[in-house]
């Protein structure tokens, strides 16, 4: 008999309590640590469950305050129009914030936004796009799969001038407007900050390159910033496939031999993997090394536990993406719609310190 995954058990239990009235709108939920203790799971599993609930609009998450049962949305004035937001998956707080912000922005404009998840599977993404092109959906926001291939149905809709906007990942050559983080700037901010602290032996880490333009831009930004600061790049300190056992072993060797004094993690998942390796090697952060994550760490309940990180403006991205989609729905040609790279900011946390 197939067992229910722990994250789904947490989701089901919370939904049941909301439906039964045991948890009412505005009620505070257990913290991630409390959930991990209650269900005997890792904190990442608890984060995943709460992130999915937030993305579905069941709860709201407030940095430094916790998670709360969401109030029912008030119907917007005027006629509603249906749009959709297709995402690969909800694994990080950033993805959840982006989904939440998009729903809120759509509501302001009298739109009803439904969420769909492709689980980063191209065939599933194509099926979702096909389902949404049946005439009941006025426009689609899509956070594309990161698999290096283009969605054929997406191409067909683009050629038919259907209102589309890409979010977070661009697909060059399709002519679809895209709103994303300025990923080159994100990496440059991280390098500049570490260089100002005296670090020159800087490692770059990613779990999965997966052909994404955003990752390519982050690597390009890293290399450019290192050159600007006259810091020599050591190719041995660049790891872009931590999902592979041999690359994880290479990271362990770097950590064990203390070849780097600072690390830049290109997403939150990579940050969590690196932190585990540092702990296993008996090294502390920032006592032994400094680390910057290009994303939130997932420890949303306590700001003091967040690493120094690059904050991506989910609300700004959502606002511009929905605005451009509305322009497309009103008949503005895609060729006249702007693509935007939204500037990120660096937020200081516990994980960085001057090189001694």
C-alpha angles and dihedrals in degrees: 000000000000113000122222113250112251094241089054090048090055091048093048093048093050092046090050091052091049092049093047092050094243086119112040130192109290094022114140116240126217114276122255090258092049091050092048089052094045094050096031093236136127119274090247090063090052091048090051092051094049092044091055092048090050093048090052090052094244094118139014124225122211119192111243093006107063138233126318137186107263122243115239110267116252113236109254119241117263131021117332122232124198123234130166136218115205115198131178093231144311108257105130136048087242092061090049093048090048092052092045093048092048093052090049093048092048090051090054088057095048094258131132110220120199122196125225128182124209095186085228090290115136095208091052090047090052091050091051092049090049091051092049094050093068094104098263095094120069097197143353133224111198133192097196127227114261098229103111094248130099124238108248094208090050089054090050092050091048091052088050090054093243110167106265135159126184118221126205096341124061123212104207118217099028097090093227115144113249133200116194146141116282091252096183089055090048092059093042091054090052095048094045092050093050092045090053087055089055100258120143102155095075123167123204117212134188131166097214131007093195094172094277118160090218092059091045089053092049091052090046090050090049093052092045094049092048089053092047090054092045091241115149113235114229107207089203088066094056113092117173102163107054088153087076117083093225091053092048088052089052089053090050090053091051091050095043094047092043092231092154130048093193138027133202113204113201094211141013095259091057090051091057092049092049093048089055092052092049091051092049089053091051093247126137132214120255093001094070104012139009121232133193121192121206091219138023117299095230094246094116100154097070121034089199088067095055119104124229100280147168109255114217114208100236093170093051092047091048093048094051094041093053091044092053091045089054089052089052091047088053091056105266109148117247089236089063095048118094126236113219137204107202116213115244126210133221116240118198117230140161098285104078135065139161115279109256 
